[in-house]
């Protein structure tokens, strides 16, 4: 009953994401949400659970240099979700995260990277509904043209609670 998250398909329905500050994001298919304001960096991903178990999202980690596919951050370094997010088996859902502390180095680094329209990654930490079978999946966010949005694609999965298949 293992969950396994991928980007949503191009023809999957629009995901409408409400934020605690009344911000609204709409993402379609495999389009990532990357939005900058003066005080907040809003990030969102459309997800599809290709596994057989319920995916419970626990945290996220921004990878400014995501090309190293051998390593991921330690689970304790992930940012915790402020709301519970679940993706049912064989269904679509979403992930959302925001940077709200302008004093944090990551805020300025990510903002500059987004303005330069450079590739970056988001690692998601999730498990089954009992907290087992923990997995980290890396999603690459790639800019499409000049201000034409961002694509996302999963590029790696790591098993944390059992040997990795590689």
C-alpha positions in Angstrom: 0.0 0.0 0.0 2.9 2.3 -0.9 2.2 5.9 -2.2 4.3 7.2 -5.0 4.0 10.8 -6.2 4.5 12.2 -9.7 3.6 15.4 -11.4 0.0 15.5 -12.7 -0.7 14.8 -16.3 -1.2 17.6 -18.8 -4.9 16.8 -19.1 -5.6 16.5 -15.4 -8.1 19.1 -13.9 -7.2 22.5 -12.7 -6.0 22.6 -9.0 -7.4 25.5 -7.1 -5.2 26.3 -4.0 -6.3 28.6 -1.2 -3.7 30.0 1.1 -4.1 31.1 4.7 -3.7 34.8 3.7 -6.5 34.6 1.1 -4.1 34.3 -1.8 -5.5 32.0 -4.6 -3.5 29.9 -7.0 -4.7 27.9 -10.0 -2.4 25.3 -11.6 -3.1 23.1 -14.6 -1.7 19.8 -15.7 2.0 19.6 -15.1 2.3 23.4 -14.5 4.0 24.4 -11.2 2.9 27.5 -9.4 5.7 30.0 -8.7 4.5 33.4 -7.6 6.5 36.3 -6.1 5.1 39.2 -4.1 7.0 41.7 -2.0 6.6 39.5 1.1 5.9 36.0 0.0 7.2 33.3 -2.4 4.2 31.0 -3.2 5.1 27.5 -4.5 2.7 24.8 -5.6 2.8 21.5 -7.5 0.0 19.4 -9.1 0.5 15.8 -8.0 -0.7 12.4 -9.0 -0.4 9.4 -6.7 0.7 6.5 -8.9 1.0 4.2 -5.9 -1.5 2.1 -4.1 -1.5 3.9 -0.7 -2.7 7.2 0.6 0.1 9.8 0.4 0.5 12.0 3.5 2.8 15.0 2.8 5.0 15.9 5.7 7.5 18.5 4.5 9.5 20.1 1.7 12.9 21.3 0.9 14.0 23.8 -1.8 16.9 22.6 -3.9 18.6 25.6 -5.5 21.1 23.3 -7.2 18.9 20.2 -7.9 21.2 18.4 -10.4 22.8 16.2 -7.7 20.5 13.2 -7.9 22.5 11.1 -5.5 21.7 13.1 -2.3 18.8 14.7 -0.6 18.5 16.7 2.6 18.1 15.0 5.9 14.4 14.5 6.8 14.9 16.8 9.9 15.9 19.6 7.6 12.6 19.6 5.7 10.1 22.4 6.4 6.9 21.0 7.9 3.6 21.5 6.2 1.3 24.0 8.0 -1.7 22.1 6.9 -2.3 18.4 6.3 -2.2 17.5 2.6 -3.2 14.1 1.3 -3.2 12.5 -2.2 -5.5 9.5 -2.7 -4.3 6.5 -4.7 -4.7 6.8 -8.5 -5.9 10.4 -7.9 -4.7 14.0 -8.2 -3.9 16.5 -5.5 -1.5 19.3 -4.8 1.3 20.4 -2.7 1.8 24.0 -1.4 4.5 25.8 0.4 5.4 29.4 1.0 8.4 31.4 2.2 7.3 34.3 4.3 10.4 35.4 6.2 12.3 38.0 4.1 15.1 37.8 6.7 15.8 34.2 5.8 18.7 33.7 3.3 16.6 31.2 1.3 14.0 33.9 0.6 16.4 36.2 -1.3 18.2 33.3 -3.0 15.0 31.7 -4.3 13.6 35.1 -5.3 16.7 35.9 -7.4 16.7 32.5 -9.0 13.0 32.8 -10.0 13.6 36.3 -11.4 16.5 35.0 -13.5 14.1 32.2 -14.6 16.5 29.4 -13.6 15.7 25.7 -12.9 15.3 24.7 -9.2 13.9 21.7 -7.4 11.5 20.9 -4.6 11.9 17.7 -2.6 8.7 16.4 -1.0 8.8 14.1 2.1 5.8 11.9 2.4 4.6 8.6 3.8 1.7 6.3 3.9 -1.3 7.0 6.3 0.5 5.3 9.2 3.7 7.3 8.9 5.7 4.4 7.4 7.2 3.9 4.0 8.7 7.4 4.0 9.7 8.6 0.6 11.4 11.7 -0.8 10.5 12.7 -4.4 12.4 15.4 -6.2 10.5 17.7 -8.6 12.4 19.9 -11.0 10.7 23.2 -11.8 11.7 24.5 -15.2 10.8 27.9 -16.6 8.8 27.9 -19.9 9.8 30.8 -22.1 9.7 34.4 -20.9 7.1 34.6 -18.1 5.2 31.7 -19.6 4.9 29.7 -16.4 6.8 26.8 -14.9 6.8 23.1 -15.8 7.4 20.4 -13.1 8.6 16.9 -13.5 9.6 14.3 -10.9 13.2 13.1 -11.5 14.1 10.9 -8.5 12.5 9.0 -5.6 14.4 7.9 -2.4 13.1 5.2 0.0 14.0 6.2 3.6 12.7 3.2 5.5 14.1 0.4 3.4 17.0 -0.1 1.0 17.0 2.0 -2.1 16.6 0.0 -5.3 19.6 1.6 -7.0 
